[in-house]
Amino acid sequence: MSSSEVKHVPILKDVIVQSLIEPFKLLSSDAPSCWLVDCTFGGGGHTGAFLKAFEDSTEFRRHSILALDQDPEAVERGKIRFKDAIAAGRLEILQRNFSEAGELLEQRPVLGLLADLGFSSDQLEDRNRGLSFQWEGPLDMRLNPTQGRSCLELLKQVSEFELEQILREFGEERFSKRIAAFLVESRRRGELPKTTKGLVDLVVRATPHHARHGKIHVATRTFQALRIAVNEEMEVLDRLLDSVIPRIRPGGRAAVISFHSLEDRKVKNQFKNQDLFRALTKKPIEANDEELSVNPRSRSAKLRIAERLVG
Ligand SMILES: C[S@@+](CC[C@H](N)C(=O)[O-])C[C@H]1O[C@@H](n2cnc3c(N)ncnc32)[C@H](O)[C@@H]1O
């Protein structure tokens, strides 16, 4: 893959662009220019679509986009891919965790925000990150490899009880107790797996024979759970919902795509807060058959959109 090439296909792109652009249409022509924030730039699929929507209409051309990603590589690739929009002052890309974006929203009038949670296809396929059980790689799993503890460090430090909780809550893994016990026993013997394949082998051994060949790979849930824990995905989502999204200007909109029932529940509950938001999606929007056929990753995506209320 060349330095600016991306594989990630943006999910529910059209409905997101149409909905987030709506508040900009209501601005009078002499209103100050505003910002749309893409909190999870990734491969820039949604950012590219927002840029196009702004560019295609003289009415919108004065507005700008701020894109954030915690992954330094995604940011560097984006700066190459979108160098013209950046030079023209229509786009700013910053390496930042979205949980720390509150101040950025204080400094700018923001009328639209997107968070497309989790990881990109490019990160999944980067063997050095150890996010996929399909390829051999180090047990790292950090979306920002320059910060925090790797998966291996986490496995060295957590208690068996915490590990069991992580696997059960974040992975909904029914053999959480057995896998946690196997991991702690391998740690006691100084034989903790250091690579993705090593972890897969351990999960297979910990899983009863009759359950080893289900619809999904037997290590899927363990990998998901550990990735969520390593990147503190629930904690940063709480901060996004509680102290970033409420700073959108009244009348502005927020869209969040989640891939896990715990995440979706958090988004749903925050958007129910009638002092702050009017939920525009009573039920989450999901990909249709056409999108599913070209982008299997969209299968578990749930999109919720809300409007920030005046007050
Ligand atoms: C699903 S991808 C986004 C794909 C993007 N919408 C596109 O169309 O190309 C998620 C991206 O969000 C980033 N990300 C995940 N959690 C983040 C966080 N807390 N702060 C900033 N970026 C985050 C990941 O590094 C990844 O690049």
The ligand as a Gaussian input file, in Angstrom:
#p B3LYP/6-31G(d) Opt

LIG

0 1
 C      -14.025000       3.140000      11.751000
 S      -12.578000       4.087000      11.513000
 C      -13.185000       5.559000      10.776000
 C      -13.267000       5.477000       9.293000
 C      -13.631000       6.779000       8.621000
 N      -14.937000       7.248000       8.996000
 C      -13.550000       6.616000       7.121000
 O      -14.587000       6.668000       6.454000
 O      -12.459000       6.417000       6.605000
 C      -12.225000       4.618000      13.110000
 C      -11.027000       5.560000      13.210000
 O      -11.188000       6.277000      14.420000
 C      -10.000000       6.319000      15.116000
 N      -10.349000       6.379000      16.531000
 C      -10.909000       5.408000      17.287000
 N      -11.070000       5.856000      18.534000
 C      -10.616000       7.129000      18.569000
 C      -10.520000       8.114000      19.590000
 N      -10.901000       7.864000      20.838000
 N      -10.021000       9.332000      19.266000
 C       -9.606000       9.592000      17.998000
 N       -9.645000       8.685000      17.000000
 C      -10.152000       7.478000      17.279000
 C       -9.246000       5.068000      14.737000
 O       -7.864000       5.281000      14.899000
 C       -9.690000       4.879000      13.292000
 O       -8.777000       5.479000      12.420000

